[in-house]
Amino acid sequence: MDLSSFASLVSFVSTHNEFFVAFVHCRIRYSGRAEAELDWGDRMIVLKQDNALLIHQPVNGNPINYIKPGAHISVFREEGCVIIEGAHPQTNDVVLCEVSSVYDAMSRRLEDGRKQLLAGTEADMSDYIRDNPQVISSDFTPLSREEHTKYGFIDVFGHDKQGTLVIVECKRYAASLACVTQLRRYVEKMKELRGTDNVTGVLASPKITPNAQAMLSDWGFSWARVEPPKRLLINRHQKTLADW
């Protein structure tokens, strides 16, 4: 595709809310929270129907530059190149993509109003702990989920056989120092609300960092290894063409 046709296509899709993909040779400049420059190379430009602009290199999953939805897209012609400018009116982020060659480009209006179903969330973890309290301890009895406090919602609230109130904070990923600090805030607030010091905390997560583990011990809290429950959405044992 020649540069003149490419510039016309970009202008059309940015004003008609079409999904646009192009494989180009370009260089990029960015100005916003920081400044960045990327010299000439082969990349993929994606312009989504909500005017989100993404530029991908041939490797890695995340875009090397992007402007979030709601960007103003402008196209300029200069000698030997086309410049695509993406500018966000709220964040003042600006990406300039200078295109010297276009290998391929296409656009299409896509229709998709579906929402992704998620499994293995922290809410799923708290449901699992409520139904399987032994994963916290053999004497843990859950009383409620999503207990409201001034600082947020406690994932699971209960007690042990000695009558100690137990706050369980669920994390999907490796628990960090910030997670322990959050748990402590909940414990201190519950002590204040119930008028007792007989309150402890448990951090439930698949992993925990060594520093977080040490902080838990210093504050008299504990950690329970709990994997986020997942529905098997993909049959990992399905035969491939090589099996036939």
N, C-alpha and C positions, 0 to 999 in steps of 0.2 A: 504493500500500500504506500502511495506517495504521501508526502507530508501535508500537502494541501487537503487531500481527502481525509487524512487522519484528523487534522484540526477541525474540519467540518463535522466529523463523526463525534468527536469529544464535545463540541458545542451542542450538538443535537441531544446527546444522551443526558447531559447535565441539566438541560431545560425540560426534557420529556420523561425524566425519572425512569430511565432504562438501566439495566445492569450491563456493565462494560468491562471487557477484559482485553488487554493488549500486551504483546510481547515486543519490547523495544530495546534500543541501545540509548542509554540516557545518563545524565548526571543529576545529582539532587542536592539542594540546599534547604536547610530547615532553620527556622527561627521561632522561638517560643520560650518555654521554661529554660531552655539552653539553646545552643547553636550547634549545628552539625553540617558537614559537607561530605558527600560521597562522590568520588570521581567516576569517570565513564565506565559503564559496564552493562551487561545484558540483564534486564529485569522484567518483572510482570507488574503492570499497573491495573488495579481494580478500582472501579468507581461503582459504588452500590446505589440502589434506588433511593436511599435516604441521604445521598450525597456524602457518604463516608468515602474517603480516599485512602487506599492502601497501596504500598509499593513493596514488592517482595523480591528478594534475591533468589538465586536458584536453589539455595539450601536454607535449612532451618524453618521452623513453623511460623514464627512471628514475623510481621512485616518489619522492614528496616526503617520505614517511615510511615506515618499515617496521620490523618486528620479525622476526628470523630464525626458522626452524623451531624448534618446541618451545616456543612461547609459551603462556602461560596466558591464555585468552580469557574475559573476564567481561562481562556485560551488566547495566546499571543503568537503571532508569526514573526520570526526574525530570520535573517539570512542563514539558510542551511539548517534551521531547526524549528521546532514548535515547543513553546513553553506552556506547561499546564501549571496553573497556580491554584492551590487549595488553601483557603483562609477561613478560619472559624471566627465568627463575630463575637463570641463570648470569651473564648480563651486567648484570642489574638495569636494563636499558632498559625504559621504560614509554611507551606511546603512548595518549593519551586522545582518542577521536574522538567529538565531541558532534554528534549528528545531529538536525536539526530537521524535515527533509522527506525523504521517500523517493520517488524517481521510478520506480524499478523495482528488483526484486531477484529472484534465482533461485539455486538450488543444485542440484547433481547429483553423484553419486558417479562419478568418472572412473577408468578403468583404463588405465594406461600404464606398462609396465615396460621400455621401450626405452631404450637409451643412444645419444646423439648421436655420429655418426661425424665425426671432425675430420680436415681436410686442411690442409696448410700449417703444421704445427707445427714447432718447433725440431728435433724428431727427424727430421721429413721433410727439413728443410734439411740436416742432417748426412748423411742418406742420399744426398741429391742431390749434396753436395760429394764424398762418397766415390766416387760413380759419375762425377762430372764435375769432377775436381780442377783443371782449367784455369780454373774460375771464381775460384779463389784466386790462382793464378799458373801460368805455363806450365811451371815446373819443380817444382811441388808434387806430392809423392807421399804419399797418405794411408796410414797404417799401421793405425790402429784407430779405432773409435768408442767413446764413453762410457768413456774412460780414467779410472780411479778415482784420486783424490787425496784428501788429508786435507781439502781444502776443497770437495770435490764432484767432479762428473764433467766431464771435458773432452769437448766435443762431437766434435771431430775432432783426431787427433794424427798428425803425419807429419814429413816432412823435405823439404828442397830439394836441388838437385844439388850444392850446396857442403857438404852434410852437416849444415846447421843444422836443429835440431829446431824444428818449427813447431806451435804450439797454435792451433787455430781455435775461437773462441767464437761461437756462432750466436744471433742475436736476431731475433725476428719483426718487431719494430717499430723505430722510430728508436733507434739506440744512444745511450746517455747517458753521463755521467761515471761513474755507478755501474757500467756495463758495462765500461768501460775499467779501472776499479779491480779488478773481478772478474778480468778477463783477466790483469792484472799479478800478482795473487795466484797464479794457476795457473802463470804463467811462472816466478815465483820458486820455487815449490814444485818444479817440474820441474827447475830448476837444482840444487836441493838433492838431489833424488832421484837424478839422473843424474851428479852431481858435475862439472858443466860449466856454463860461462856461455854456451855456444853454443846458446842457446834464444831464440826470438822468438815474437811473438804476432800473430794476425790476427783482427780483428773482422769478422764477416760479417753483414750486415743490409741491408734495403732502403734505409735512410736513416741518417744520423748527425748529431748536433747539432754546431754549430761548435766549442763548447767541448770536446766529446769528441774531435773530430778533432785539435784542437790538443794535447790531452793525449796522444793516441796518438803524434803526431810527437815530442813531448818525450821519450817513453819508448822511441822507436825501433821502435814497432809500426806496423802498417798496417791499412787498411780495405779490404774487398772488398764491392762492391755485389752482394748476392745476394737475389733475391726468393724468398719461401717458395713452394715448388712447390704447385700446387693442382690437384685434379681438378675438371673442369668439371661441377659438380653441377647447374647451372641452364643451360638453353638460352636464352641471351640474345637469340638471333635467332628465337625462336619467334614465329609470327604471333599478333597480337592480334585481337580482334573488329573493330577499325578497319581491319585489312588485308583483310578479306573483302568 
